[in-house]
Amino acid sequence: MVSRAERSTVAAWWWTVDRWLLAAIGAVIVLGLVLIMAGSPPVADRLRLPPFHFVNRQVVFLIPSILLMLALSFLSLRHVRRAALFCYIVSMGLVFAALLFGHEVKGAKRWILGIQPSEFLKPAFVVLAAWAISEGLKRRDVPGNWIAILLFPATVVPLILQPDFGQTMLISLVWGLMFFMAGLHWIWLAGLAGFASSAVVLAYKFVPHVRARIMHFLEPGQGGGVADTFQVDTALDSFISGGWFGRGPGEGVLKRILPDSHTDFIFAVTGEEFGLLFCMGIVGLFAFIVLRALLKASSNEDPFCRFAGAGLALLFGIQASINMAVNLHLMPAKGMTLPFISYGGSSLISLGITMGFLIAVTRKRPKSELMFDRKAGAPMPAPAE
């Protein structure tokens, strides 16, 4: 146990960090290892790999993810912004490099050097948008809202060109909610809704696989054949097969024919083997993390901490919600991983960055530190009496 009298950096971190949030994140990470052991062996067997190939690789990716999360959680607010700016610039460079030189997978160029740079772009974008919005609130001479507005198309246009509509939708939702929290005029919000609706219509009209997924969701059996609907249909059958209490760990049957049982559809494997009650517990754990982070963010005196904390919590929560909704056939398939539970290298490292930033901005900080962080910006003049 770390003593309150100790003056070390670790002691200062321990007594200012939200330990409930930290414990919940740790629980999700441990749960992810257990569930990847349930969902990945059939996939490894089909690929003629050792049974625990994906489990071992998950551990390999988790180690740097956890270390990165802890390291970032020690950062001051100023260093959080600098780290996010560095991450954003590098990620954007890799996104453009992927467009030009990346290898094509299923009609999209999202990968380069074995990584998916759009994953690292998400937390960096949220922090930079929060920075711009908060500066606009603190200083009348800084066009913070305009900077955040221009940052949005600069980020999503390269993702659309890949194309990566799942990440684009996720970033758009978080960006719009952050502006809603900032009190943006309803005209801007209406414009954002119009832009989003137009983007969906254009994607439906000009991107065949998007049209097929939407058609299958609206009219099952009309979206492009059995092959396009197999995973979603099998996922639903998995929940039905598991019932309330599941078939038992390792006793799942449908996971043997579910191609992405270790990634996008691991929640369905969980439903078959552990049951709906267990799945509801996972939903509750994710909800606790999001609500706890939102509560900490809302009570923070610093505008940057409020917007960054809320934005990062929403990024985490919406991604989890999309994955679970797809598994339950509540929305069209998006190829979104379940945070810390689905297998994936880039996704795990990105989540380490996201949660590291989140822990850092939700830490308790003395007013003197917040004032020091703000000293570069002039305070807003008081309104005339």
C-alpha positions as CSV (number, residue, x, y, z in Angstrom):
1,M,0.0,0.0,0.0
2,V,1.3,3.4,-0.9
3,S,1.5,5.9,2.0
4,R,0.0,9.3,1.7
5,A,3.2,10.7,3.3
6,E,5.3,9.4,0.4
7,R,6.4,12.2,-2.0
8,S,7.3,10.0,-5.0
9,T,5.7,10.3,-8.5
10,V,4.1,6.9,-8.1
11,A,2.6,7.9,-4.8
12,A,1.2,11.2,-6.2
13,W,-0.3,9.2,-9.1
14,W,-1.9,6.6,-6.8
15,W,-3.6,9.1,-4.6
16,T,-5.0,11.2,-7.5
17,V,-6.0,8.5,-9.9
18,D,-9.6,7.1,-10.0
19,R,-9.0,3.7,-8.6
20,W,-12.5,2.4,-9.3
21,L,-12.1,3.3,-13.0
22,L,-8.6,1.7,-13.0
23,A,-10.1,-1.5,-11.4
24,A,-12.9,-1.7,-13.9
25,I,-10.5,-1.3,-16.9
26,G,-8.4,-4.1,-15.3
27,A,-11.4,-6.3,-15.0
28,V,-12.3,-5.9,-18.7
29,I,-8.7,-6.7,-19.7
30,V,-8.7,-9.9,-17.6
31,L,-12.1,-10.8,-18.9
32,G,-10.9,-10.3,-22.5
33,L,-8.1,-12.9,-21.9
34,V,-10.7,-15.4,-20.7
35,L,-13.0,-14.8,-23.6
36,I,-10.3,-14.9,-26.2
37,M,-9.4,-18.4,-24.9
38,A,-13.0,-19.4,-25.6
39,G,-13.4,-17.8,-29.0
40,S,-10.0,-18.2,-30.8
41,P,-9.1,-21.9,-30.8
42,P,-11.6,-22.8,-33.5
43,V,-10.2,-20.1,-35.7
44,A,-6.6,-21.2,-35.0
45,D,-7.7,-24.8,-35.9
46,R,-9.1,-23.7,-39.2
47,L,-5.9,-21.8,-40.0
48,R,-3.8,-24.8,-38.9
49,L,-2.2,-22.9,-36.1
50,P,-1.5,-23.9,-32.5
51,P,-4.8,-23.8,-30.4
52,F,-3.7,-20.8,-28.3
53,H,-1.9,-18.9,-31.1
54,F,-4.3,-15.9,-30.8
55,V,-4.3,-16.0,-27.0
56,N,-0.5,-15.8,-27.0
57,R,-0.5,-13.0,-29.5
58,Q,-3.2,-11.2,-27.5
59,V,-0.9,-11.3,-24.4
60,V,2.0,-10.0,-26.6
61,F,-0.1,-7.0,-27.6
62,L,-1.6,-6.4,-24.2
63,I,1.8,-5.9,-22.5
64,P,2.7,-2.7,-24.5
65,S,-0.9,-1.6,-24.4
66,I,-1.0,-1.7,-20.6
67,L,2.5,-0.2,-20.2
68,L,1.4,2.6,-22.6
69,M,-1.8,3.2,-20.7
70,L,0.0,3.5,-17.4
71,A,2.8,5.7,-18.8
72,L,0.3,8.1,-20.4
73,S,-1.8,8.3,-17.2
74,F,1.2,9.9,-15.4
75,L,1.2,12.9,-17.9
76,S,0.3,16.4,-17.0
77,L,-2.5,18.1,-19.0
78,R,0.0,20.0,-21.1
79,H,1.9,16.8,-21.9
80,V,-1.4,15.0,-22.7
81,R,-2.1,17.6,-25.4
82,R,1.5,17.4,-26.8
83,A,1.3,13.6,-26.9
84,A,-2.0,13.7,-28.6
85,L,-0.7,16.2,-31.2
86,F,2.3,14.0,-31.9
87,C,0.1,10.9,-32.2
88,Y,-2.3,12.7,-34.5
89,I,0.4,13.9,-36.9
90,V,2.1,10.5,-37.1
91,S,-1.2,8.7,-37.5
92,M,-2.4,11.0,-40.3
93,G,0.9,10.5,-42.1
94,L,0.4,6.7,-41.9
95,V,-3.2,7.0,-43.0
96,F,-2.0,8.9,-46.2
97,A,0.8,6.4,-46.6
98,A,-1.7,3.5,-46.4
99,L,-3.8,5.2,-49.1
100,L,-0.8,5.4,-51.4
101,F,1.2,2.3,-50.6
102,G,-0.9,0.1,-48.3
103,H,-2.1,-3.3,-49.4
104,E,-5.7,-3.7,-50.2
105,V,-7.9,-5.9,-48.0
106,K,-11.6,-6.5,-49.0
107,G,-11.5,-3.4,-51.2
108,A,-10.0,-1.0,-48.6
109,K,-6.5,0.3,-47.9
110,R,-6.4,0.6,-44.2
111,W,-3.2,-1.2,-43.3
112,I,0.5,-0.3,-43.6
113,L,3.6,-1.8,-41.9
114,G,1.2,-4.3,-40.2
115,I,-0.8,-1.7,-38.4
116,Q,-4.1,0.1,-38.9
117,P,-3.2,3.8,-38.3
118,S,-6.9,5.0,-38.1
119,E,-7.1,3.2,-34.7
120,F,-4.5,5.6,-33.3
121,L,-6.1,8.6,-34.9
122,K,-9.3,8.3,-32.8
123,P,-8.0,9.2,-29.3
124,A,-5.7,11.8,-30.6
125,F,-8.5,13.5,-32.6
126,V,-10.8,13.5,-29.5
127,V,-8.1,15.2,-27.3
128,L,-7.2,17.8,-29.9
129,A,-10.9,18.6,-30.5
130,A,-11.4,19.0,-26.7
131,W,-8.3,21.2,-26.6
132,A,-9.7,23.5,-29.4
133,I,-13.2,23.7,-27.8
134,S,-11.8,24.4,-24.3
135,E,-9.4,27.1,-25.6
136,G,-12.3,28.8,-27.4
137,L,-14.3,28.9,-24.1
138,K,-11.3,30.3,-22.1
139,R,-10.0,32.8,-24.6
140,R,-12.1,35.1,-26.9
141,D,-9.2,35.6,-29.2
142,V,-8.9,31.9,-30.1
143,P,-11.4,30.6,-32.7
144,G,-11.6,27.2,-30.9
145,N,-14.9,26.1,-32.3
146,W,-13.7,26.8,-35.9
147,I,-10.5,24.9,-35.3
148,A,-12.5,21.9,-34.0
149,I,-14.9,22.2,-37.0
150,L,-12.0,22.3,-39.5
151,L,-10.3,19.4,-37.7
152,F,-13.3,17.2,-38.4
153,P,-13.2,17.0,-42.2
154,A,-9.4,17.0,-42.2
155,T,-9.7,13.7,-40.2
156,V,-12.6,11.9,-41.7
157,V,-12.0,12.6,-45.4
158,P,-8.9,10.4,-45.6
159,L,-10.9,7.7,-43.7
160,I,-13.7,7.9,-46.2
161,L,-11.1,7.5,-49.0
162,Q,-9.8,4.3,-47.6
163,P,-12.8,3.6,-47.2
164,D,-13.4,3.0,-43.5
165,F,-17.0,4.0,-42.7
166,G,-17.1,2.4,-39.3
167,Q,-14.3,4.5,-37.9
168,T,-15.8,7.6,-39.7
169,M,-19.1,7.0,-38.1
170,L,-17.6,6.5,-34.6
171,I,-15.5,9.7,-34.9
172,S,-18.5,11.7,-36.2
173,L,-20.7,10.6,-33.3
174,V,-18.2,11.5,-30.7
175,W,-17.3,14.9,-32.4
176,G,-21.0,15.8,-32.6
177,L,-21.7,14.9,-29.0
178,M,-18.7,16.9,-27.8
179,F,-20.1,20.0,-29.7
180,F,-23.5,19.3,-28.2
181,M,-21.9,19.4,-24.7
182,A,-20.1,22.6,-25.6
183,G,-23.5,24.3,-26.3
184,L,-23.1,24.7,-30.0
185,H,-25.9,26.5,-31.7
186,W,-28.7,24.2,-32.9
187,I,-28.1,25.4,-36.5
188,W,-24.6,23.8,-36.4
189,L,-26.1,20.6,-34.9
190,A,-28.7,20.5,-37.7
191,G,-26.0,20.9,-40.2
192,L,-24.0,18.1,-38.7
193,A,-27.1,15.8,-38.8
194,G,-27.6,16.8,-42.5
195,F,-24.0,16.0,-43.3
196,A,-24.2,12.6,-41.6
197,S,-27.5,11.8,-43.4
198,S,-26.0,12.8,-46.8
199,A,-22.9,10.7,-46.1
200,V,-25.1,7.6,-45.4
201,V,-27.1,8.2,-48.6
202,L,-24.0,8.6,-50.7
203,A,-22.4,5.5,-49.2
204,Y,-25.5,3.5,-49.8
205,K,-25.7,4.7,-53.4
206,F,-22.0,4.4,-54.5
207,V,-20.5,1.7,-52.2
208,P,-21.8,-1.8,-53.0
209,H,-20.9,-3.5,-49.7
210,V,-22.4,-0.7,-47.6
211,R,-25.6,-1.0,-49.7
212,A,-25.6,-4.8,-49.2
213,R,-25.2,-4.5,-45.4
214,I,-28.0,-1.9,-45.1
215,M,-30.3,-3.9,-47.3
216,H,-29.8,-7.1,-45.3
217,F,-30.4,-5.2,-42.1
218,L,-33.6,-3.7,-43.3
219,E,-34.8,-6.7,-45.4
220,P,-32.9,-9.9,-44.3
221,G,-32.2,-12.1,-47.3
222,Q,-32.1,-9.2,-49.8
223,G,-28.6,-7.8,-49.0
224,G,-26.4,-9.9,-51.3
225,G,-26.8,-13.6,-50.6
226,V,-26.1,-16.1,-47.8
227,A,-22.4,-15.4,-47.6
228,D,-23.0,-11.8,-46.7
229,T,-25.4,-12.7,-43.9
230,F,-23.8,-15.8,-42.5
231,Q,-21.9,-14.3,-39.6
232,V,-24.7,-12.1,-38.3
233,D,-27.2,-15.0,-38.6
234,T,-24.8,-17.4,-36.8
235,A,-24.2,-14.8,-34.1
236,L,-27.9,-14.6,-33.4
237,D,-28.2,-18.4,-33.3
238,S,-25.3,-18.4,-30.7
239,F,-27.3,-16.2,-28.3
240,I,-30.3,-18.4,-28.8
241,S,-28.3,-21.6,-28.2
242,G,-26.7,-20.2,-25.0
243,G,-29.9,-19.1,-23.4
244,W,-29.8,-17.4,-20.0
245,F,-26.9,-19.4,-18.5
246,G,-24.9,-20.7,-21.5
247,R,-23.7,-24.1,-22.5
248,G,-20.6,-23.9,-20.4
249,P,-17.0,-22.7,-20.9
250,G,-15.5,-24.4,-24.0
251,E,-18.8,-26.1,-24.9
252,G,-19.8,-23.7,-27.7
253,V,-20.7,-25.3,-31.0
254,L,-21.5,-22.5,-33.4
255,K,-18.1,-20.8,-32.7
256,R,-16.6,-23.6,-34.8
257,I,-18.2,-22.2,-37.9
258,L,-18.2,-18.5,-37.1
259,P,-15.2,-17.0,-39.0
260,D,-14.6,-13.9,-36.8
261,S,-15.4,-15.5,-33.5
262,H,-12.2,-14.1,-32.0
263,T,-12.7,-10.5,-33.2
264,D,-15.9,-8.9,-34.3
265,F,-18.2,-11.6,-33.0
266,I,-16.6,-12.7,-29.8
267,F,-19.6,-11.3,-27.9
268,A,-21.8,-13.9,-29.7
269,V,-19.4,-16.7,-28.5
270,T,-19.7,-15.3,-25.0
271,G,-23.5,-15.5,-25.3
272,E,-23.4,-19.2,-26.3
273,E,-20.9,-20.4,-23.7
274,F,-21.7,-18.1,-20.7
275,G,-25.3,-17.0,-21.4
276,L,-27.3,-13.8,-21.6
277,L,-26.9,-13.0,-17.9
278,F,-23.1,-13.0,-18.2
279,C,-23.4,-10.8,-21.4
280,M,-25.6,-8.4,-19.4
281,G,-22.8,-8.3,-16.8
282,I,-20.3,-7.3,-19.5
283,V,-22.7,-4.5,-20.6
284,G,-22.9,-3.3,-17.0
285,L,-19.1,-3.3,-16.7
286,F,-18.7,-1.2,-19.8
287,A,-21.5,1.1,-18.7
288,F,-19.8,1.5,-15.3
289,I,-16.5,2.6,-17.0
290,V,-18.3,5.1,-19.3
291,L,-20.6,6.6,-16.6
292,R,-17.8,6.8,-14.0
293,A,-15.6,8.6,-16.5
294,L,-18.5,11.0,-17.5
295,L,-19.2,11.7,-13.8
296,K,-15.5,12.5,-13.2
297,A,-15.4,14.7,-16.3
298,S,-18.5,16.6,-15.4
299,S,-17.3,17.5,-11.9
300,N,-13.9,18.8,-13.2
301,E,-13.3,22.5,-13.0
302,D,-11.0,22.6,-16.1
303,P,-12.8,22.8,-19.5
304,F,-10.2,20.7,-21.3
305,C,-10.5,17.9,-18.7
306,R,-14.3,18.0,-19.0
307,F,-14.4,17.7,-22.8
308,A,-11.4,15.4,-23.2
309,G,-12.7,13.0,-20.5
310,A,-16.2,13.0,-21.8
311,G,-15.1,12.5,-25.4
312,L,-12.7,9.7,-24.6
313,A,-15.4,7.9,-22.5
314,L,-17.9,8.3,-25.3
315,L,-15.3,6.9,-27.8
316,F,-14.8,3.8,-25.6
317,G,-18.5,3.4,-24.9
318,I,-19.9,3.9,-28.4
319,Q,-17.3,1.5,-29.9
320,A,-18.4,-1.2,-27.4
321,S,-22.1,-0.4,-28.1
322,I,-21.6,-0.7,-31.9
323,N,-19.9,-4.1,-31.6
324,M,-22.6,-5.5,-29.3
325,A,-25.4,-4.1,-31.4
326,V,-24.0,-5.7,-34.5
327,N,-23.7,-9.1,-32.7
328,L,-27.4,-8.7,-31.7
329,H,-28.4,-7.6,-35.2
330,L,-29.6,-4.2,-34.0
331,M,-27.6,-2.4,-36.6
332,P,-25.7,-3.2,-39.9
333,A,-22.3,-4.9,-39.6
334,K,-19.4,-2.4,-39.1
335,G,-16.3,-4.4,-38.3
336,M,-15.8,-2.8,-34.9
337,T,-13.9,-4.6,-32.2
338,L,-15.2,-5.0,-28.6
339,P,-12.7,-3.0,-26.5
340,F,-10.0,-5.1,-24.7
341,I,-12.0,-8.3,-25.5
342,S,-11.7,-8.8,-29.2
343,Y,-8.4,-10.0,-30.6
344,G,-6.3,-7.3,-32.4
345,G,-3.0,-5.6,-32.2
346,S,-3.7,-2.0,-33.4
347,S,-7.0,-2.0,-31.6
348,L,-5.4,-3.0,-28.2
349,I,-2.6,-0.4,-28.6
350,S,-5.1,2.3,-29.5
351,L,-7.2,1.4,-26.5
352,G,-4.1,1.7,-24.3
353,I,-3.7,5.2,-25.6
354,T,-7.4,6.0,-25.1
355,M,-7.6,4.8,-21.5
356,G,-4.2,6.3,-20.7
357,F,-5.4,9.7,-21.8
358,L,-8.7,9.2,-20.0
359,I,-7.1,8.3,-16.7
360,A,-4.7,11.3,-17.0
361,V,-7.5,13.9,-17.6
362,T,-9.7,12.4,-14.8
363,R,-7.1,12.5,-12.1
364,K,-7.6,14.8,-9.1
365,R,-5.4,17.9,-9.6
366,P,-4.8,20.8,-7.2
367,K,-6.1,24.2,-8.4
368,S,-2.5,25.5,-8.5
369,E,-1.7,22.9,-11.1
370,L,-4.8,23.8,-13.2
371,M,-3.9,27.5,-12.9
372,F,-0.3,26.8,-14.0
373,D,-1.7,24.8,-17.0
374,R,-3.9,27.8,-18.0
375,K,-1.3,30.5,-17.6
376,A,-0.5,30.6,-21.3
377,G,-4.1,31.7,-22.0
378,A,-5.6,35.0,-20.9
379,P,-8.8,34.6,-18.9
380,M,-12.1,35.7,-20.4
381,P,-13.1,39.2,-19.4
382,A,-15.9,39.5,-16.9
383,P,-19.3,40.6,-18.4
384,A,-20.3,44.2,-17.9
385,E,-22.7,44.8,-15.0
